[in-house]
Amino acid sequence: MSRITDFYRISPPAPGREMDDDARSKYYRRLRLQAFVAATLGYSLYYVCRTSLNVMKKPIL
């Protein structure tokens, strides 16, 4: 039982990242690119699924 409660216990905060300006700029550039790619792929997947469901809806109903 102890292992289960330990899993839900609040963990200590993660240490902050110590970076110089050049490394921070590179890090945030990478994060911006990842966010853009994730949003683009997520919306495109939503759009494809939404379109295919509209096509399939007529024969079902």
Buried (B, 14 or more C-beta within 10 A) or exposed (E): EEEEEEEEEEEEEEEEEEEEEEEEEEEEEEEEEEEEEEEEEEEEEEEEEEEEEEEEEEEEE
